[in-house]
């Protein structure tokens, strides 16, 4: 029988946060090292499910729609007849300016709370909806909806009775759409998750008094959301390396009077060590191979369909018989696999190939160790029995792309090269490189050509991390593409229309 696992609270003692010109990164540190890592873009946009406070600028009766200014360059498109979650919305809920199922009459200048359904594309602005939804891997909370909904399989008679009991006693206005992952978690977990979604809605309501045009709540991960997830009630130290992150952390702490954390600003002298720690965590998170304490290793492969984990004895250090070596390697792997998946944001279908064991009792011991490790890591998982081929399947709810894909989408990693972080350790290189590159950027813009910079992570980090450098202006129009090489050679190779330039320039022969 598969076992459903829901996690416990993680022990997090320190949180590291930093920024480049394009992204924020964060690492949650526990006694055994990094337990979670996250990265997100600093650029504001119109990501799906972002919530905006907007103003109606144009009413189009013939098209049955209006255009809404949400503070972005392109006006949003809002249909007057909405079909999203049609059966869940009640016609009489008007407390928070939420729409009914009937077409509504809107006027120019009217203020609206809207959510992005589809991001802007080419010449089209974002598509909007007034039917707000708050998502988790387990359920969808609809502040303006009513009742309980889900797929026909999910809401069979047996499951419907179970979920009704699970969510009993929660006096929250709104509707709930259950997702398949709700089958894999406990009633207490499901209720806590629903309360968290409702709190997100309350945060939006609290901000409406300001009535400031623009983004009210971003759906994508933000440093404040990381703190919400990572900081325990007992508090932890939060280290940041920029005034912007210091402000974000301080504002979050002000809203959490019961949390006894403190924010520490990393000074310039220690910034090198701060980024070096970031490098180590990124390298650990993106490396497909994970070493085990006694010499074995894990090989983790991510594909579009699933994640595979292969357990190898490799060069086991201790002197035991082959059978004992296999058991010890599998037990170490079982304890390490949930942490390795968590660090990499890997979820969905995970297939684990442990080292082959013949003894059924030993195999069950390894499986129990895996189940306990998922609990310790705070991960809700569904763990299968051994298959006929000796494999274990684990189903983890997927709530975001993997860490590697997040880096790729932000342009911060060119797999399998190293990440764009690096320690600013070569000021002599960066001093001349800025003015040298600026000249070539100006020439490239005039010719409408592209510059491709290939250098070590450390060398490129100079351009992105120096406070006095306005790196955004260099590549805001997409004219520069950075590739990070594995080498720490301070030489910077720049390709301009297939012409190789090198900095520092080679001395004459």
C-alpha positions in Angstrom: 0.0 0.0 0.0 1.3 3.5 -0.8 2.0 5.7 2.2 0.8 9.3 2.4 3.4 11.5 4.2 2.9 15.1 5.4 5.8 17.0 6.7 6.9 18.5 10.0 8.3 22.0 10.7 11.8 22.5 9.4 14.6 23.6 11.8 16.0 26.8 10.2 18.5 28.9 12.1 19.7 31.4 9.4 18.5 32.9 6.2 20.8 34.3 3.6 19.5 36.7 1.0 21.2 38.6 -1.8 20.6 40.3 -5.1 22.1 40.9 -8.5 20.8 43.6 -11.0 18.2 41.1 -12.3 17.3 38.8 -9.5 16.9 38.1 -5.8 18.2 34.8 -4.3 17.6 33.3 -0.9 18.9 30.3 1.1 17.4 28.8 4.2 20.1 27.3 6.4 19.7 24.6 9.1 22.2 22.7 11.3 23.1 20.4 8.4 23.5 23.1 5.8 21.1 24.4 3.1 17.5 23.1 3.4 15.9 25.3 0.7 17.0 27.7 -2.0 15.0 30.1 -4.2 15.6 32.7 -6.9 13.2 35.2 -8.5 13.4 38.1 -11.0 13.5 41.7 -9.7 11.7 42.9 -12.8 8.0 43.7 -12.3 5.6 42.5 -15.0 2.2 40.9 -15.4 2.8 37.3 -14.4 -0.3 35.1 -14.3 -2.3 35.4 -11.1 -0.7 38.7 -10.1 -3.4 41.0 -8.5 -3.6 44.6 -9.5 -5.6 47.7 -8.5 -6.7 49.3 -11.7 -8.9 52.0 -13.3 -11.3 51.5 -16.2 -10.0 53.6 -19.1 -12.3 52.5 -22.0 -15.6 50.7 -22.3 -16.3 48.6 -25.4 -20.0 47.5 -25.4 -19.7 46.0 -28.9 -16.9 43.7 -27.8 -18.4 43.1 -24.3 -15.2 44.2 -22.6 -13.4 47.1 -21.0 -9.7 48.1 -20.9 -8.1 48.7 -17.5 -5.0 50.7 -16.6 -3.1 48.6 -14.1 0.1 50.7 -14.0 1.9 48.8 -16.8 2.8 50.0 -20.3 -0.1 48.1 -21.9 -3.7 48.3 -20.8 -5.4 45.1 -19.6 -8.3 43.5 -21.4 -11.3 42.6 -19.1 -14.2 40.6 -20.5 -17.6 41.6 -19.0 -18.9 38.0 -19.3 -16.5 35.7 -17.4 -16.6 31.9 -17.4 -13.8 31.2 -14.9 -15.1 29.0 -12.1 -18.6 29.7 -13.3 -20.5 27.4 -10.9 -18.6 28.7 -7.9 -19.6 32.3 -8.0 -22.6 33.7 -6.2 -24.5 36.7 -7.7 -25.0 38.5 -4.4 -21.5 38.8 -3.1 -20.5 42.5 -3.5 -18.6 43.1 -0.3 -15.2 43.4 -1.9 -16.2 44.6 -5.4 -16.3 41.0 -6.7 -18.3 40.2 -9.9 -21.4 38.3 -10.3 -22.0 35.7 -13.0 -24.1 38.2 -14.9 -22.5 40.8 -17.2 -21.8 44.0 -15.2 -21.9 47.6 -16.3 -18.6 49.4 -15.7 -17.8 53.1 -16.2 -14.6 54.9 -17.2 -12.7 55.9 -14.1 -14.1 53.1 -12.0 -11.6 51.4 -9.7 -11.3 47.6 -9.9 -9.4 44.7 -8.3 -8.3 42.4 -11.1 -6.1 39.4 -11.5 -3.9 38.5 -14.5 -5.2 35.5 -16.5 -2.8 35.7 -19.4 0.4 37.8 -19.6 0.8 40.5 -22.3 1.9 39.1 -25.7 3.3 41.1 -28.6 0.9 44.0 -29.1 -1.8 42.6 -26.8 -2.1 43.6 -23.2 -2.7 41.2 -20.3 -6.1 39.4 -20.1 -7.7 40.1 -16.7 -10.4 38.7 -14.5 -12.3 40.0 -11.5 -12.8 36.5 -10.1 -9.8 36.3 -7.9 -8.2 32.9 -7.0 -5.5 32.0 -4.6 -3.6 28.8 -5.4 -1.7 26.1 -3.6 -0.7 22.7 -4.8 -3.7 21.3 -2.9 -6.6 23.6 -3.5 -7.8 26.9 -5.0 -9.5 29.5 -2.7 -12.1 31.7 -4.4 -13.0 34.7 -2.1 -16.1 35.4 -4.2 -17.1 31.8 -4.7 -19.3 29.4 -2.8 -19.2 25.7 -2.0 -16.8 22.8 -2.6 -15.7 21.7 -6.1 -13.2 19.5 -7.9 -13.0 16.8 -10.5 -15.6 14.0 -10.6 -12.9 11.5 -9.6 -11.7 13.7 -6.7 -15.2 14.3 -5.4 -16.6 10.8 -5.4 -19.1 10.1 -2.7 -16.4 8.7 -0.4 -14.0 11.6 -1.0 -16.7 14.3 -0.8 -17.7 13.1 2.7 -14.0 13.0 3.7 -13.2 16.6 2.5 -16.4 18.0 4.0 -15.3 16.7 7.3 -11.7 17.8 6.7 -12.7 21.4 6.2 -15.4 21.4 8.8 -15.1 24.1 11.4 -13.4 26.7 9.1 -15.6 29.7 9.0 -14.3 31.4 5.9 -16.3 33.1 3.2 -15.6 31.9 -0.3 -15.4 28.7 -2.3 -12.8 25.9 -2.5 -11.7 23.9 -5.6 -9.8 20.9 -4.5 -6.8 19.6 -6.5 -5.6 16.0 -6.8 -2.7 16.5 -4.3 -5.4 17.1 -1.6 -5.8 13.3 -1.4 -2.2 13.0 -0.2 -2.3 15.2 2.9 -3.8 15.1 6.3 -7.0 17.1 7.3 -4.9 19.3 9.6 -2.5 20.1 6.8 -5.4 20.9 4.4 -7.1 23.2 6.9 -3.8 25.0 7.6 -3.2 25.4 3.9 -6.7 26.9 3.4 -6.1 29.4 6.3 -2.9 30.5 4.7 -4.7 31.2 1.4 -7.4 33.1 3.2 -4.7 35.2 4.9 -3.3 36.1 1.5 -6.7 37.4 0.5 -6.9 39.4 3.8 -3.6 41.0 3.0 -5.0 42.1 -0.4 -8.1 43.6 1.3 -5.9 45.4 3.9 -4.0 47.2 1.0 -7.1 48.4 -0.8 -7.5 51.4 1.6 -4.4 52.9 -0.1 -6.1 52.6 -3.5 -2.8 53.0 -5.3 -2.8 52.1 -9.0 -0.6 49.0 -9.8 0.5 45.7 -8.3 -1.2 44.8 -5.1 0.1 41.2 -4.7 2.5 39.3 -6.9 1.8 35.7 -7.3 5.4 34.7 -8.2 7.9 34.1 -5.3 9.2 37.2 -3.5 11.7 37.6 -0.7 8.8 38.4 1.7 7.1 35.1 0.7 10.3 33.3 1.4 10.5 34.8 4.8 6.9 33.8 5.4 7.8 30.2 4.6 11.2 30.0 6.2 11.3 32.1 9.4 10.1 29.9 12.4 8.1 31.4 15.2 11.1 31.2 17.4 12.9 33.5 15.0 16.2 33.3 13.0 18.9 35.6 11.8 18.3 37.1 8.4 21.4 38.2 6.5 21.0 40.6 3.5 23.5 42.3 1.2 21.5 45.3 -0.1 19.4 48.2 1.2 16.4 47.0 -0.8 16.4 43.5 0.8 17.0 45.1 4.2 13.8 47.2 3.7 11.8 44.2 2.6 12.9 42.1 5.6 12.3 45.0 8.0 8.8 45.6 6.7 8.0 41.9 6.9 9.2 41.7 10.5 7.1 44.8 11.5 4.0 42.9 10.3 5.0 39.9 12.5 5.3 41.2 16.0 5.5 37.7 17.5 8.6 36.8 15.5 11.9 37.5 17.3 14.2 37.6 14.2 16.7 40.2 13.4 18.0 41.6 10.1 21.8 41.8 9.6 23.2 43.9 6.8 26.4 42.4 5.3 29.0 45.1 5.1 31.3 45.5 2.1 34.2 43.8 3.8 32.2 40.6 4.4 30.2 40.7 1.1 32.8 38.4 -0.5 32.1 35.7 2.1 28.3 36.2 1.7 28.5 35.6 -2.0 31.0 32.7 -1.6 28.4 31.0 0.5 25.8 31.7 -2.2 28.1 30.1 -4.8 28.5 27.0 -2.6 24.7 26.6 -2.2 24.0 27.1 -5.9 26.7 24.6 -6.8 25.3 22.0 -4.4 21.7 22.6 -5.7 22.5 22.3 -9.4 25.0 19.5 -9.3 23.3 16.3 -10.5 25.6 14.2 -8.3 25.2 14.2 -4.5 27.9 12.6 -2.3 26.9 10.4 0.6 28.8 10.4 3.9 30.4 6.9 3.5 31.5 7.3 -0.2 28.3 6.4 -2.1 26.5 8.9 -4.3 23.2 9.9 -5.8 22.8 10.7 -9.5 19.7 12.9 -10.0 18.3 13.4 -13.5 15.4 15.8 -14.4 13.4 15.1 -17.5 10.1 16.5 -18.8 8.2 13.4 -17.7 9.8 12.6 -14.3 12.8 12.8 -12.0 15.0 9.8 -11.6 17.4 9.1 -8.7 20.0 6.4 -9.0 21.8 5.2 -5.8 25.4 4.0 -6.2 27.8 2.5 -3.7 30.7 4.1 -5.6 33.9 4.0 -3.4 32.3 3.0 -0.1 34.9 4.0 2.6 34.2 1.5 5.4 35.2 -2.2 5.5 32.0 -4.2 5.5 30.7 -7.1 3.5 29.0 -6.3 0.2 25.5 -6.9 1.6 26.1 -4.6 4.6 27.6 -1.9 2.3 24.4 -2.0 0.1 22.2 -1.6 3.2 24.2 1.3 4.7 24.4 3.1 1.3 20.6 2.8 0.8 19.9 4.1 4.3 22.2 7.1 3.8 20.5 7.7 0.4 17.0 7.4 1.9 17.9 10.2 4.4 19.5 12.4 1.7 17.0 12.1 -1.2 14.2 14.3 0.3 16.7 17.1 1.1 18.3 16.9 -2.4 14.8 17.1 -4.0 13.8 20.0 -1.8 17.0 22.0 -2.6 16.4 21.6 -6.3 12.7 22.3 -6.2 12.1 18.9 -7.9 8.6 17.4 -7.6 6.1 15.5 -9.6 6.8 11.8 -10.3 10.2 10.7 -8.7 11.5 7.2 -9.4 14.2 6.0 -7.1 16.5 3.1 -8.0 18.1 1.9 -4.7 21.0 -0.5 -4.7 19.6 -4.0 -5.0 18.7 -5.8 -1.8 17.4 -9.4 -1.4 16.3 -9.3 2.2 12.6 -8.1 2.4 13.2 -6.8 6.0 16.1 -4.7 4.9 14.2 -3.3 2.0 11.3 -2.3 4.2 13.9 -0.7 6.6 15.1 1.5 3.7 11.6 2.4 2.7 10.7 3.4 6.3 13.8 5.6 6.4 12.7 7.3 3.2 9.2 8.0 4.6 10.7 9.4 7.8 13.1 11.6 5.9 10.2 13.2 3.9 8.4 14.0 7.2 11.6 15.6 8.6 11.9 17.8 5.4 8.4 19.0 5.7 7.4 17.5 2.3 4.0 16.1 1.6 4.7 12.9 -0.4 3.0 9.7 -1.6 5.5 6.8 -1.3 4.9 3.5 -3.1 5.9 0.0 -2.3 8.8 -1.6 -4.2 7.9 -2.4 -7.8 8.7 -5.7 -9.5 11.9 -4.1 -10.7 13.0 -2.9 -7.3 12.0 0.7 -7.8 10.2 3.1 -5.5 7.9 5.8 -6.9 7.3 9.0 -5.0 4.6 11.5 -5.9 5.4 15.1 -4.8 3.0 18.0 -5.5 4.6 20.4 -7.9 4.1 24.1 -7.2 6.9 25.7 -9.2 9.5 25.0 -11.9 12.7 23.3 -10.7 15.5 25.5 -9.5 17.5 24.8 -12.7 14.6 25.9 -14.9 14.1 29.0 -12.7 17.7 30.0 -13.3 17.4 29.3 -17.0 14.2 31.4 -17.3 15.9 34.3 -15.6 18.9 34.0 -17.8 21.2 33.4 -14.8 22.5 30.0 -15.9 23.5 28.3 -19.2 23.3 24.7 -18.3 25.6 22.8 -17.6 27.8 25.8 -17.0 28.1 27.4 -13.6 25.6 30.0 -12.3 25.9 33.7 -12.5 26.9 34.6 -9.0 30.6 34.5 -8.2 32.8 36.3 -5.6 33.8 39.9 -6.4 37.5 39.3 -5.9 39.2 41.0 -8.8 38.6 44.8 -8.7 41.5 45.5 -11.0 39.6 43.7 -13.8 36.3 45.4 -13.2 37.7 48.9 -13.1 38.7 49.0 -16.7 36.1 46.5 -18.0 33.2 48.8 -17.3 34.4 51.7 -19.5 35.8 49.3 -22.1 32.5 47.4 -22.4 30.4 50.6 -22.4 32.2 51.7 -25.6 31.4 48.5 -27.4 27.8 48.6 -26.2 27.3 52.0 -27.8 28.7 50.7 -31.1 26.5 47.6 -30.9 23.4 49.6 -30.4 24.1 51.8 -33.4 24.6 48.7 -35.6 21.6 46.8 -34.0 24.0 43.9 -33.3 24.4 41.7 -30.3 27.2 41.4 -27.8 27.9 38.0 -26.3 30.1 38.1 -23.2 31.8 34.9 -22.1 33.8 35.0 -18.8 34.1 33.4 -15.4 31.3 33.9 -12.9 33.7 36.0 -10.8 34.6 38.3 -13.6 31.1 38.9 -14.7 29.9 39.4 -11.2 32.0 42.5 -11.0 29.8 44.2 -13.5 26.6 43.1 -11.8 27.5 43.6 -8.1 29.4 46.9 -7.9 27.1 49.4 -6.3 28.2 52.2 -8.6 27.6 50.3 -11.8 24.2 50.7 -13.5 24.3 47.3 -15.2 20.5 47.4 -16.1 21.2 50.0 -18.8 23.6 47.7 -20.5 21.3 44.9 -21.2 17.8 46.3 -20.7 17.2 46.3 -24.5 18.5 42.7 -24.9 21.6 43.8 -26.8 24.0 41.9 -24.4 23.9 38.2 -23.6 26.1 36.9 -20.7 27.5 33.3 -20.7 29.2 32.2 -17.6 32.2 29.8 -18.0 33.5 27.3 -15.5 37.0 28.8 -15.5 38.0 31.4 -13.0 40.4 33.0 -15.5 40.1 36.8 -15.2 40.2 37.1 -19.0 36.9 38.2 -20.5 36.1 37.1 -24.1 33.6 39.3 -25.9 32.0 38.2 -29.2 30.6 41.0 -31.3 29.2 39.9 -34.6 31.5 36.8 -34.6 34.5 39.1 -33.8 36.5 38.0 -30.8 37.6 40.8 -28.4 39.6 40.1 -25.3 39.9 42.0 -22.1 42.4 42.8 -20.6 43.9 43.2 -24.0 46.9 41.0 -24.8 50.2 43.0 -24.5 52.0 43.6 -27.8 54.5 40.9 -28.8 
